[in-house]
């Protein structure tokens, strides 16, 4: 790929199996060539921009053709080979190994959440029982069924598994206290 006289871009030899260039890439090459004609007498900033944009377009051409492209720098006249990007699957980088499980902090958060949920559930269920009798039972079942999907999903999230476990234990403890309250 080189800049020819008259502000045209020469792509060099085209091979039989080369795909056609997309129209946006052809437009970008024409714009770059027109810019190169106007910048030929410009300062170092403009020439640096011309070189950088030319390399970017050479990379795009190489990616489109799937093979290396020879790029002639219009400022220095130096020829460099621009390789095509690898076409295989993107290599995956192994994530950082998880750190140690913070048991002390996690259990403290779980205990706090369990106490908070148990007290809240017991208080609301007792108030509901005073107002509507045994209707607190289906209401509490609906609360437990409503929270179950969220608690199930949160058990896989590193921090939020601790409050989720605490909320589940708190609901179970509240049920035990409420059912024992019915007996005595």
N, CA and C atoms as an extended XYZ file, in Angstrom:
552
Properties=species:S:1:pos:R:3:atomname:S:1:resname:S:1:resid:I:1 pbc="F F F"
N         0.854       -1.160        0.000 N   UNK     1
C         0.000        0.000        0.000 CA  UNK     1
C         0.903        1.225        0.000 C   UNK     1
N         0.750        2.069       -1.010 N   UNK     2
C         1.561        3.282       -1.063 CA  UNK     2
C         0.763        4.401       -1.695 C   UNK     2
N         1.232        5.604       -1.443 N   UNK     3
C         0.591        6.798       -1.971 CA  UNK     3
C         1.210        7.118       -3.324 C   UNK     3
N         0.367        7.203       -4.348 N   UNK     4
C         0.861        7.499       -5.695 CA  UNK     4
C         0.658        8.982       -5.986 C   UNK     4
N         1.216        9.420       -7.083 N   UNK     5
C         1.035       10.819       -7.469 CA  UNK     5
C        -0.430       11.068       -7.798 C   UNK     5
N        -0.868       12.279       -7.560 N   UNK     6
C        -2.258       12.614       -7.837 CA  UNK     6
C        -3.180       12.275       -6.682 C   UNK     6
N        -2.626       11.891       -5.541 N   UNK     7
C        -3.455       11.624       -4.366 CA  UNK     7
C        -4.226       10.326       -4.452 C   UNK     7
N        -3.618        9.305       -5.050 N   UNK     8
C        -4.261        7.996       -5.120 CA  UNK     8
C        -3.482        7.017       -4.260 C   UNK     8
N        -4.174        5.986       -3.771 N   UNK     9
C        -3.537        4.936       -2.986 CA  UNK     9
C        -3.403        3.711       -3.867 C   UNK     9
N        -2.174        3.197       -4.002 N   UNK    10
C        -1.943        1.964       -4.748 CA  UNK    10
C        -1.854        0.821       -3.751 C   UNK    10
N        -2.666       -0.190       -3.965 N   UNK    11
C        -2.685       -1.323       -3.054 CA  UNK    11
C        -1.719       -2.415       -3.466 C   UNK    11
N        -0.999       -2.229       -4.525 N   UNK    12
C        -0.048       -3.253       -4.954 CA  UNK    12
C        -0.771       -4.379       -5.663 C   UNK    12
N        -0.150       -5.539       -5.633 N   UNK    13
C        -0.722       -6.665       -6.367 CA  UNK    13
C        -1.941       -7.226       -5.645 C   UNK    13
N        -2.971       -7.449       -6.407 N   UNK    14
C        -4.171       -8.087       -5.878 CA  UNK    14
C        -4.112       -9.547       -6.286 C   UNK    14
N        -4.400      -10.419       -5.354 N   UNK    15
C        -4.391      -11.853       -5.638 CA  UNK    15
C        -5.801      -12.299       -5.990 C   UNK    15
N        -5.871      -13.462       -6.625 N   UNK    16
C        -7.167      -13.953       -7.101 CA  UNK    16
C        -8.151      -14.180       -5.954 C   UNK    16
N        -7.677      -14.620       -4.806 N   UNK    17
C        -8.590      -14.928       -3.703 CA  UNK    17
C        -8.852      -13.767       -2.765 C   UNK    17
N        -8.317      -12.583       -3.077 N   UNK    18
C        -8.495      -11.432       -2.189 CA  UNK    18
C        -9.947      -10.960       -2.195 C   UNK    18
N       -10.514      -10.745       -1.022 N   UNK    19
C       -11.881      -10.217       -0.977 CA  UNK    19
C       -11.870       -8.733       -1.340 C   UNK    19
N       -12.996       -8.225       -1.814 N   UNK    20
C       -13.051       -6.791       -2.123 CA  UNK    20
C       -13.000       -5.981       -0.823 C   UNK    20
N       -12.442       -4.799       -0.912 N   UNK    21
C       -12.374       -3.932        0.262 CA  UNK    21
C       -13.750       -3.328        0.533 C   UNK    21
N       -14.137       -3.222        1.786 N   UNK    22
C       -15.419       -2.584        2.102 CA  UNK    22
C       -15.406       -1.118        1.660 C   UNK    22
N       -16.575       -0.604        1.371 N   UNK    23
C       -16.656        0.768        0.855 CA  UNK    23
C       -16.171        1.787        1.883 C   UNK    23
N       -16.401        1.545        3.168 N   UNK    24
C       -15.931        2.510        4.166 CA  UNK    24
C       -14.404        2.539        4.227 C   UNK    24
N       -13.766        1.394        3.988 N   UNK    25
C       -12.302        1.360        3.964 CA  UNK    25
C       -11.772        2.065        2.716 C   UNK    25
N       -12.436        1.869        1.589 N   UNK    26
C       -12.022        2.575        0.371 CA  UNK    26
C       -12.169        4.084        0.548 C   UNK    26
N       -13.279        4.513        1.174 N   UNK    27
C       -13.474        5.944        1.432 CA  UNK    27
C       -12.383        6.483        2.359 C   UNK    27
N       -12.042        5.709        3.381 N   UNK    28
C       -10.997        6.141        4.315 CA  UNK    28
C        -9.651        6.244        3.607 C   UNK    28
N        -9.363        5.322        2.692 N   UNK    29
C        -8.108        5.388        1.933 CA  UNK    29
C        -8.069        6.626        1.041 C   UNK    29
N        -9.216        6.954        0.404 N   UNK    30
C        -9.270        8.154       -0.436 CA  UNK    30
C        -9.080        9.423        0.406 C   UNK    30
N        -9.728        9.466        1.570 N   UNK    31
C        -9.573       10.632        2.450 CA  UNK    31
C        -8.122       10.772        2.908 C   UNK    31
N        -7.495        9.649        3.227 N   UNK    32
C        -6.102        9.677        3.671 CA  UNK    32
C        -5.199       10.185        2.549 C   UNK    32
N        -5.468        9.745        1.325 N   UNK    33
C        -4.661       10.194        0.186 CA  UNK    33
C        -4.836       11.698       -0.037 C   UNK    33
N        -6.074       12.183        0.071 N   UNK    34
C        -6.312       13.621       -0.101 CA  UNK    34
C        -5.625       14.410        1.014 C   UNK    34
N        -5.666       13.888        2.211 N   UNK    35
C        -4.993       14.534        3.338 CA  UNK    35
C        -3.484       14.547        3.123 C   UNK    35
N        -2.958       13.459        2.571 N   UNK    36
C        -1.515       13.368        2.331 CA  UNK    36
C        -1.058       14.425        1.336 C   UNK    36
N        -1.875       14.717        0.337 N   UNK    37
C        -1.513       15.731       -0.660 CA  UNK    37
C        -1.448       17.106       -0.001 C   UNK    37
N        -2.388       17.400        0.889 N   UNK    38
C        -2.410       18.719        1.526 CA  UNK    38
C        -1.361       18.856        2.623 C   UNK    38
N        -0.926       17.751        3.198 N   UNK    39
C         0.004       17.784        4.326 CA  UNK    39
C         1.456       17.740        3.879 C   UNK    39
N         1.713       17.491        2.632 N   UNK    40
C         3.096       17.291        2.177 CA  UNK    40
C         4.011       18.433        2.606 C   UNK    40
N         3.493       19.634        2.731 N   UNK    41
C         4.320       20.767        3.163 CA  UNK    41
C         3.997       21.166        4.602 C   UNK    41
N         3.295       20.319        5.318 N   UNK    42
C         2.883       20.645        6.686 CA  UNK    42
C         3.996       20.458        7.696 C   UNK    42
N         3.641       20.713        8.943 N   UNK    43
C         4.598       20.602       10.034 CA  UNK    43
C         4.733       19.178       10.535 C   UNK    43
N         5.528       18.986       11.597 N   UNK    44
C         5.779       17.639       12.117 CA  UNK    44
C         4.531       16.978       12.703 C   UNK    44
N         3.642       17.760       13.263 N   UNK    45
C         2.418       17.183       13.835 CA  UNK    45
C         1.548       16.572       12.743 C   UNK    45
N         1.395       17.301       11.648 N   UNK    46
C         0.579       16.798       10.544 CA  UNK    46
C         1.209       15.560        9.913 C   UNK    46
N         2.538       15.578        9.764 N   UNK    47
C         3.211       14.416        9.169 CA  UNK    47
C         3.090       13.194       10.086 C   UNK    47
N         3.192       13.428       11.389 N   UNK    48
C         3.036       12.323       12.340 CA  UNK    48
C         1.629       11.744       12.253 C   UNK    48
N         0.637       12.625       12.139 N   UNK    49
C        -0.752       12.175       11.989 CA  UNK    49
C        -0.923       11.394       10.691 C   UNK    49
N        -0.297       11.859        9.622 N   UNK    50
C        -0.368       11.171        8.330 CA  UNK    50
C         0.240        9.773        8.424 C   UNK    50
N         1.396        9.652        9.069 N   UNK    51
C         2.046        8.347        9.217 CA  UNK    51
C         1.197        7.400       10.062 C   UNK    51
N         0.689        7.905       11.181 N   UNK    52
C        -0.094        7.057       12.087 CA  UNK    52
C        -1.373        6.560       11.405 C   UNK    52
N        -2.065        7.472       10.715 N   UNK    53
C        -3.304        7.072       10.033 CA  UNK    53
C        -3.005        6.095        8.896 C   UNK    53
N        -1.898        6.282        8.209 N   UNK    54
C        -1.515        5.356        7.143 CA  UNK    54
C        -1.271        3.957        7.677 C   UNK    54
N        -0.591        3.854        8.831 N   UNK    55
C        -0.366        2.530        9.433 CA  UNK    55
C        -1.691        1.895        9.864 C   UNK    55
N        -2.579        2.719       10.431 N   UNK    56
C        -3.889        2.185       10.840 CA  UNK    56
C        -4.644        1.623        9.642 C   UNK    56
N        -4.633        2.358        8.552 N   UNK    57
C        -5.331        1.879        7.356 CA  UNK    57
C        -4.649        0.647        6.780 C   UNK    57
N        -3.328        0.578        6.854 N   UNK    58
C        -2.615       -0.609        6.372 CA  UNK    58
C        -3.000       -1.833        7.195 C   UNK    58
N        -3.164       -1.659        8.498 N   UNK    59
C        -3.608       -2.776        9.349 CA  UNK    59
C        -5.006       -3.216        8.944 C   UNK    59
N        -5.894       -2.252        8.682 N   UNK    60
C        -7.258       -2.615        8.259 CA  UNK    60
C        -7.259       -3.348        6.920 C   UNK    60
N        -6.417       -2.887        5.990 N   UNK    61
C        -6.325       -3.564        4.685 CA  UNK    61
C        -5.787       -4.976        4.880 C   UNK    61
N        -4.752       -5.129        5.712 N   UNK    62
C        -4.184       -6.460        5.962 CA  UNK    62
C        -5.216       -7.375        6.611 C   UNK    62
N        -6.000       -6.848        7.541 N   UNK    63
C        -7.046       -7.661        8.171 CA  UNK    63
C        -8.107       -8.073        7.163 C   UNK    63
N        -8.478       -7.159        6.280 N   UNK    64
C        -9.500       -7.472        5.279 CA  UNK    64
C        -9.001       -8.522        4.295 C   UNK    64
N        -7.751       -8.377        3.860 N   UNK    65
C        -7.195       -9.324        2.891 CA  UNK    65
C        -6.756      -10.626        3.549 C   UNK    65
N        -6.506      -10.588        4.844 N   UNK    66
C        -6.091      -11.794        5.553 CA  UNK    66
C        -4.642      -12.176        5.306 C   UNK    66
N        -3.832      -11.210        4.928 N   UNK    67
C        -2.418      -11.475        4.663 CA  UNK    67
C        -1.634      -10.195        4.927 C   UNK    67
N        -0.306      -10.322        5.085 N   UNK    68
C         0.507       -9.119        5.314 CA  UNK    68
C         0.470       -8.177        4.113 C   UNK    68
N         0.614       -6.887        4.402 N   UNK    69
C         0.595       -5.853        3.371 CA  UNK    69
C         1.871       -5.031        3.516 C   UNK    69
N         2.496       -4.697        2.396 N   UNK    70
C         3.667       -3.816        2.418 CA  UNK    70
C         3.171       -2.378        2.417 C   UNK    70
N         3.556       -1.611        3.438 N   UNK    71
C         3.121       -0.223        3.584 CA  UNK    71
C         4.312        0.692        3.353 C   UNK    71
N         4.171        1.637        2.428 N   UNK    72
C         5.220        2.616        2.159 CA  UNK    72
C         4.846        3.916        2.854 C   UNK    72
N         5.675        4.319        3.799 N   UNK    73
C         5.438        5.548        4.550 CA  UNK    73
C         5.594        6.739        3.607 C   UNK    73
N         4.560        7.590        3.438 N   UNK    74
C         4.658        8.698        2.482 CA  UNK    74
C         5.622        9.800        2.923 C   UNK    74
N         5.960        9.860        4.193 N   UNK    75
C         6.854       10.914        4.686 CA  UNK    75
C         8.312       10.509        4.532 C   UNK    75
N         8.644        9.301        4.990 N   UNK    76
C        10.044        8.858        4.959 CA  UNK    76
C        10.376        7.999        3.749 C   UNK    76
N         9.373        7.414        3.109 N   UNK    77
C         9.608        6.517        1.982 CA  UNK    77
C        10.001        5.119        2.411 C   UNK    77
N        10.023        4.872        3.706 N   UNK    78
C        10.405        3.559        4.236 CA  UNK    78
C         9.266        2.564        4.006 C   UNK    78
N         9.630        1.331        3.624 N   UNK    79
C         8.646        0.272        3.389 CA  UNK    79
C         8.670       -0.665        4.588 C   UNK    79
N         7.483       -0.938        5.122 N   UNK    80
C         7.392       -1.881        6.238 CA  UNK    80
C         6.270       -2.872        5.968 C   UNK    80
N         6.439       -4.069        6.484 N   UNK    81
C         5.428       -5.107        6.313 CA  UNK    81
C         4.454       -5.031        7.485 C   UNK    81
N         3.178       -4.928        7.168 N   UNK    82
C         2.133       -4.860        8.191 CA  UNK    82
C         1.435       -6.212        8.215 C   UNK    82
N         1.581       -6.967        9.305 N   UNK    83
C         0.969       -8.300        9.352 CA  UNK    83
C        -0.538       -8.222        9.585 C   UNK    83
N        -1.211       -9.257        9.133 N   UNK    84
C        -2.648       -9.372        9.396 CA  UNK    84
C        -2.837       -9.896       10.811 C   UNK    84
N        -3.945       -9.523       11.402 N   UNK    85
C        -4.242      -10.004       12.752 CA  UNK    85
C        -4.526      -11.497       12.694 C   UNK    85
N        -4.184      -12.230       13.747 N   UNK    86
C        -4.496      -13.663       13.751 CA  UNK    86
C        -6.001      -13.861       13.660 C   UNK    86
N        -6.402      -14.871       12.899 N   UNK    87
C        -7.830      -15.074       12.658 CA  UNK    87
C        -8.441      -16.158       13.527 C   UNK    87
N        -7.675      -16.736       14.427 N   UNK    88
C        -8.199      -17.788       15.296 CA  UNK    88
C        -9.024      -17.201       16.427 C   UNK    88
N        -9.445      -18.068       17.319 N   UNK    89
C       -10.224      -17.570       18.451 CA  UNK    89
C        -9.356      -16.689       19.352 C   UNK    89
N        -9.994      -15.765       20.004 N   UNK    90
C        -9.290      -14.858       20.903 CA  UNK    90
C        -8.816      -15.652       22.113 C   UNK    90
N        -7.519      -15.587       22.418 N   UNK    91
C        -7.047      -16.353       23.578 CA  UNK    91
C        -7.602      -15.765       24.871 C   UNK    91
N        -7.998      -16.647       25.747 N   UNK    92
C        -8.552      -16.207       27.028 CA  UNK    92
C        -7.452      -16.187       28.073 C   UNK    92
N        -7.428      -15.131       28.820 N   UNK    93
C        -6.460      -15.005       29.899 CA  UNK    93
C        -7.115      -15.541       31.161 C   UNK    93
N        -6.383      -16.394       31.860 N   UNK    94
C        -6.932      -16.931       33.095 CA  UNK    94
C        -7.115      -15.802       34.097 C   UNK    94
N        -8.299      -15.728       34.701 N   UNK    95
C        -8.512      -14.676       35.694 CA  UNK    95
C        -7.640      -14.934       36.918 C   UNK    95
N        -7.465      -13.902       37.694 N   UNK    96
C        -6.692      -14.066       38.921 CA  UNK    96
C        -7.360      -15.110       39.799 C   UNK    96
N        -6.572      -15.970       40.420 N   UNK    97
C        -7.185      -16.969       41.291 CA  UNK    97
C        -7.885      -16.274       42.458 C   UNK    97
N        -9.021      -16.807       42.865 N   UNK    98
C        -9.734      -16.155       43.964 CA  UNK    98
C        -8.903      -16.207       45.238 C   UNK    98
N        -9.039      -15.174       46.017 N   UNK    99
C        -8.308      -15.109       47.280 CA  UNK    99
C        -8.954      -16.016       48.309 C   UNK    99
N        -8.405      -16.013       49.494 N   UNK   100
C        -8.975      -16.849       50.544 CA  UNK   100
C       -10.374      -16.358       50.923 C   UNK   100
N       -11.197      -17.291       51.330 N   UNK   101
C       -12.556      -16.945       51.728 CA  UNK   101
C       -12.513      -16.230       53.075 C   UNK   101
N       -13.113      -15.038       53.155 N   UNK   102
C       -13.091      -14.283       54.407 CA  UNK   102
C       -14.164      -14.794       55.371 C   UNK   102
N       -13.876      -15.911       56.025 N   UNK   103
C       -14.881      -16.553       56.862 CA  UNK   103
C       -15.324      -15.671       58.024 C   UNK   103
N       -14.407      -15.033       58.699 N   UNK   104
C       -14.783      -14.237       59.873 CA  UNK   104
C       -15.716      -13.097       59.484 C   UNK   104
N       -15.342      -12.354       58.464 N   UNK   105
C       -16.184      -11.247       58.013 CA  UNK   105
C       -17.496      -11.764       57.444 C   UNK   105
N       -17.423      -12.816       56.640 N   UNK   106
C       -18.629      -13.361       56.021 CA  UNK   106
C       -19.623      -13.879       57.037 C   UNK   106
N       -19.133      -14.609       58.027 N   UNK   107
C       -20.047      -15.128       59.048 CA  UNK   107
C       -20.624      -14.008       59.901 C   UNK   107
N       -19.844      -12.959       60.149 N   UNK   108
C       -20.374      -11.815       60.902 CA  UNK   108
C       -21.482      -11.121       60.114 C   UNK   108
N       -21.272      -10.933       58.817 N   UNK   109
C       -22.305      -10.325       57.973 CA  UNK   109
C       -23.532      -11.225       57.917 C   UNK   109
N       -23.324      -12.531       57.803 N   UNK   110
C       -24.449      -13.474       57.774 CA  UNK   110
C       -25.233      -13.428       59.076 C   UNK   110
N       -24.534      -13.412       60.202 N   UNK   111
C       -25.215      -13.381       61.503 CA  UNK   111
C       -26.014      -12.094       61.662 C   UNK   111
N       -25.423      -10.965       61.303 N   UNK   112
C       -26.140       -9.691       61.402 CA  UNK   112
C       -27.385       -9.705       60.524 C   UNK   112
N       -27.242      -10.179       59.288 N   UNK   113
C       -28.381      -10.232       58.370 CA  UNK   113
C       -29.440      -11.196       58.881 C   UNK   113
N       -29.028      -12.331       59.442 N   UNK   114
C       -29.986      -13.308       59.967 CA  UNK   114
C       -30.796      -12.705       61.107 C   UNK   114
N       -30.137      -12.026       62.026 N   UNK   115
C       -30.848      -11.403       63.158 CA  UNK   115
C       -31.793      -10.326       62.650 C   UNK   115
N       -31.328       -9.490       61.735 N   UNK   116
C       -32.159       -8.414       61.193 CA  UNK   116
C       -33.390       -8.971       60.485 C   UNK   116
N       -33.215       -9.980       59.653 N   UNK   117
C       -34.340      -10.568       58.910 CA  UNK   117
C       -35.290      -11.284       59.863 C   UNK   117
N       -34.757      -12.017       60.825 N   UNK   118
C       -35.614      -12.742       61.773 CA  UNK   118
C       -36.456      -11.771       62.588 C   UNK   118
N       -35.840      -10.728       63.133 N   UNK   119
C       -36.597       -9.754       63.933 CA  UNK   119
C       -37.639       -9.055       63.071 C   UNK   119
N       -37.268       -8.659       61.864 N   UNK   120
C       -38.223       -7.999       60.978 CA  UNK   120
C       -39.380       -8.900       60.607 C   UNK   120
N       -39.102      -10.146       60.286 N   UNK   121
C       -40.158      -11.081       59.896 CA  UNK   121
C       -41.073      -11.395       61.074 C   UNK   121
N       -40.489      -11.599       62.239 N   UNK   122
C       -41.305      -11.897       63.429 CA  UNK   122
C       -42.183      -10.703       63.773 C   UNK   122
N       -41.622       -9.497       63.755 N   UNK   123
C       -42.404       -8.304       64.100 CA  UNK   123
C       -43.548       -8.094       63.120 C   UNK   123
N       -43.273       -8.215       61.848 N   UNK   124
C       -44.336       -8.016       60.857 CA  UNK   124
C       -45.382       -9.129       60.920 C   UNK   124
N       -44.947      -10.354       61.136 N   UNK   125
C       -45.903      -11.465       61.211 CA  UNK   125
C       -46.778      -11.351       62.449 C   UNK   125
N       -46.211      -10.933       63.585 N   UNK   126
C       -47.020      -10.745       64.806 CA  UNK   126
C       -48.040       -9.626       64.606 C   UNK   126
N       -47.617       -8.538       63.994 N   UNK   127
C       -48.552       -7.442       63.735 CA  UNK   127
C       -49.654       -7.898       62.785 C   UNK   127
N       -49.294       -8.675       61.789 N   UNK   128
C       -50.277       -9.198       60.841 CA  UNK   128
C       -51.217      -10.172       61.539 C   UNK   128
N       -50.676      -10.983       62.459 N   UNK   129
C       -51.501      -11.948       63.199 CA  UNK   129
C       -52.475      -11.232       64.121 C   UNK   129
N       -52.044      -10.144       64.750 N   UNK   130
C       -52.944       -9.379       65.615 CA  UNK   130
C       -54.086       -8.765       64.820 C   UNK   130
N       -53.813       -8.354       63.598 N   UNK   131
C       -54.840       -7.701       62.792 CA  UNK   131
C       -55.721       -8.697       62.049 C   UNK   131
N       -55.150       -9.785       61.544 N   UNK   132
C       -55.906      -10.668       60.658 CA  UNK   132
C       -55.899      -12.131       61.074 C   UNK   132
N       -55.400      -12.451       62.218 N   UNK   133
C       -55.399      -13.836       62.682 CA  UNK   133
C       -54.363      -14.674       61.953 C   UNK   133
N       -54.783      -15.874       61.550 N   UNK   134
C       -53.851      -16.817       60.924 CA  UNK   134
C       -53.511      -16.483       59.468 C   UNK   134
N       -53.963      -15.359       59.016 N   UNK   135
C       -53.630      -14.956       57.649 CA  UNK   135
C       -52.141      -14.603       57.508 C   UNK   135
N       -51.429      -14.508       58.636 N   UNK   136
C       -49.990      -14.241       58.566 CA  UNK   136
C       -49.240      -15.411       57.931 C   UNK   136
N       -49.803      -16.626       58.034 N   UNK   137
C       -49.109      -17.810       57.509 CA  UNK   137
C       -48.979      -17.740       55.986 C   UNK   137
N       -50.093      -17.565       55.223 N   UNK   138
C       -49.902      -17.474       53.769 CA  UNK   138
C       -49.106      -16.227       53.358 C   UNK   138
N       -49.241      -15.141       54.117 N   UNK   139
C       -48.465      -13.939       53.790 CA  UNK   139
C       -46.972      -14.215       53.964 C   UNK   139
N       -46.615      -14.916       55.031 N   UNK   140
C       -45.214      -15.232       55.276 CA  UNK   140
C       -44.692      -16.248       54.255 C   UNK   140
N       -45.545      -17.161       53.821 N   UNK   141
C       -45.152      -18.109       52.768 CA  UNK   141
C       -44.854      -17.348       51.472 C   UNK   141
N       -45.687      -16.357       51.152 N   UNK   142
C       -45.449      -15.560       49.946 CA  UNK   142
C       -44.141      -14.767       50.046 C   UNK   142
N       -43.844      -14.243       51.234 N   UNK   143
C       -42.580      -13.526       51.421 CA  UNK   143
C       -41.407      -14.477       51.184 C   UNK   143
N       -41.474      -15.667       51.761 N   UNK   144
C       -40.390      -16.644       51.605 CA  UNK   144
C       -40.251      -17.068       50.141 C   UNK   144
N       -41.372      -17.317       49.475 N   UNK   145
C       -41.318      -17.711       48.058 CA  UNK   145
C       -40.811      -16.569       47.178 C   UNK   145
N       -41.124      -15.342       47.548 N   UNK   146
C       -40.641      -14.200       46.773 CA  UNK   146
C       -39.147      -13.984       46.916 C   UNK   146
N       -38.609      -14.260       48.097 N   UNK   147
C       -37.177      -14.064       48.326 CA  UNK   147
C       -36.320      -15.227       47.816 C   UNK   147
N       -36.907      -16.397       47.682 N   UNK   148
C       -36.133      -17.589       47.318 CA  UNK   148
C       -35.347      -17.435       46.012 C   UNK   148
N       -35.942      -16.963       44.905 N   UNK   149
C       -35.143      -16.842       43.674 CA  UNK   149
C       -33.960      -15.881       43.819 C   UNK   149
N       -34.187      -14.762       44.497 N   UNK   150
C       -33.094      -13.799       44.675 CA  UNK   150
C       -31.987      -14.385       45.533 C   UNK   150
N       -32.353      -15.053       46.609 N   UNK   151
C       -31.345      -15.647       47.482 CA  UNK   151
C       -30.587      -16.757       46.754 C   UNK   151
N       -31.293      -17.496       45.918 N   UNK   152
C       -30.647      -18.569       45.153 CA  UNK   152
C       -29.619      -17.999       44.167 C   UNK   152
N       -29.970      -16.900       43.504 N   UNK   153
C       -29.041      -16.293       42.547 CA  UNK   153
C       -27.858      -15.628       43.247 C   UNK   153
N       -28.094      -15.034       44.407 N   UNK   154
C       -27.027      -14.320       45.111 CA  UNK   154
C       -25.999      -15.251       45.745 C   UNK   154
N       -26.306      -16.523       45.875 N   UNK   155
C       -25.354      -17.427       46.530 CA  UNK   155
C       -24.084      -17.626       45.709 C   UNK   155
N       -24.083      -17.249       44.418 N   UNK   156
C       -22.901      -17.382       43.564 CA  UNK   156
C       -22.051      -16.112       43.506 C   UNK   156
N       -22.573      -14.991       44.013 N   UNK   157
C       -21.851      -13.717       43.955 CA  UNK   157
C       -20.946      -13.615       45.178 C   UNK   157
N       -19.646      -13.346       44.988 N   UNK   158
C       -18.700      -13.441       46.104 CA  UNK   158
C       -19.111      -12.743       47.398 C   UNK   158
N       -19.417      -11.469       47.398 N   UNK   159
C       -19.775      -10.840       48.674 CA  UNK   159
C       -21.210      -11.141       49.063 C   UNK   159
N       -22.124      -11.055       48.121 N   UNK   160
C       -23.548      -11.110       48.444 CA  UNK   160
C       -24.014      -12.489       48.887 C   UNK   160
N       -23.174      -13.506       48.769 N   UNK   161
C       -23.583      -14.826       49.264 CA  UNK   161
C       -23.745      -14.816       50.779 C   UNK   161
N       -22.965      -13.974       51.478 N   UNK   162
C       -23.052      -13.932       52.941 CA  UNK   162
C       -24.377      -13.322       53.408 C   UNK   162
N       -24.797      -12.158       52.919 N   UNK   163
C       -26.118      -11.661       53.318 CA  UNK   163
C       -27.250      -12.583       52.857 C   UNK   163
N       -27.092      -13.234       51.709 N   UNK   164
C       -28.132      -14.157       51.237 CA  UNK   164
C       -28.262      -15.341       52.183 C   UNK   164
N       -27.132      -15.893       52.616 N   UNK   165
C       -27.183      -17.010       53.571 CA  UNK   165
C       -27.793      -16.547       54.887 C   UNK   165
N       -27.421      -15.354       55.332 N   UNK   166
C       -27.992      -14.820       56.566 CA  UNK   166
C       -29.488      -14.609       56.460 C   UNK   166
N       -29.953      -14.112       55.317 N   UNK   167
C       -31.391      -13.903       55.132 CA  UNK   167
C       -32.134      -15.231       55.137 C   UNK   167
N       -31.573      -16.250       54.511 N   UNK   168
C       -32.221      -17.571       54.506 CA  UNK   168
C       -32.291      -18.138       55.920 C   UNK   168
N       -31.195      -18.035       56.670 N   UNK   169
C       -31.190      -18.530       58.055 CA  UNK   169
C       -32.160      -17.711       58.901 C   UNK   169
N       -32.200      -16.405       58.691 N   UNK   170
C       -33.122      -15.546       59.438 CA  UNK   170
C       -34.577      -15.894       59.181 C   UNK   170
N       -34.918      -16.170       57.920 N   UNK   171
C       -36.299      -16.577       57.612 CA  UNK   171
C       -36.633      -17.908       58.269 C   UNK   171
N       -35.707      -18.849       58.222 N   UNK   172
C       -35.950      -20.153       58.855 CA  UNK   172
C       -36.105      -19.991       60.363 C   UNK   172
N       -35.258      -19.185       60.984 N   UNK   173
C       -35.363      -18.961       62.431 CA  UNK   173
C       -36.674      -18.271       62.778 C   UNK   173
N       -37.098      -17.324       61.965 N   UNK   174
C       -38.372      -16.641       62.213 CA  UNK   174
C       -39.531      -17.624       62.139 C   UNK   174
N       -39.501      -18.540       61.170 N   UNK   175
C       -40.560      -19.541       61.067 CA  UNK   175
C       -40.586      -20.426       62.315 C   UNK   175
N       -39.422      -20.828       62.783 N   UNK   176
C       -39.373      -21.665       63.992 CA  UNK   176
C       -39.969      -20.911       65.170 C   UNK   176
N       -39.575      -19.661       65.354 N   UNK   177
C       -40.097      -18.859       66.473 CA  UNK   177
C       -41.597      -18.651       66.328 C   UNK   177
N       -42.065      -18.347       65.134 N   UNK   178
C       -43.496      -18.099       64.930 CA  UNK   178
C       -44.317      -19.368       65.135 C   UNK   178
N       -43.816      -20.502       64.666 N   UNK   179
C       -44.564      -21.753       64.856 CA  UNK   179
C       -44.550      -22.183       66.318 C   UNK   179
N       -43.432      -21.967       67.015 N   UNK   180
C       -43.402      -22.260       68.451 CA  UNK   180
C       -44.324      -21.316       69.209 C   UNK   180
N       -44.483      -20.098       68.718 N   UNK   181
C       -45.412      -19.143       69.335 CA  UNK   181
C       -46.851      -19.588       69.202 C   UNK   181
N       -47.173      -20.326       68.146 N   UNK   182
C       -48.536      -20.848       67.993 CA  UNK   182
C       -48.822      -21.950       69.009 C   UNK   182
N       -47.796      -22.714       69.380 N   UNK   183
C       -47.977      -23.820       70.317 CA  UNK   183
C       -48.110      -23.338       71.757 C   UNK   183
N       -47.478      -22.261       72.079 N   UNK   184
C       -47.476      -21.884       73.490 CA  UNK   184
C       -47.743      -20.487       73.677 C   UNK   184
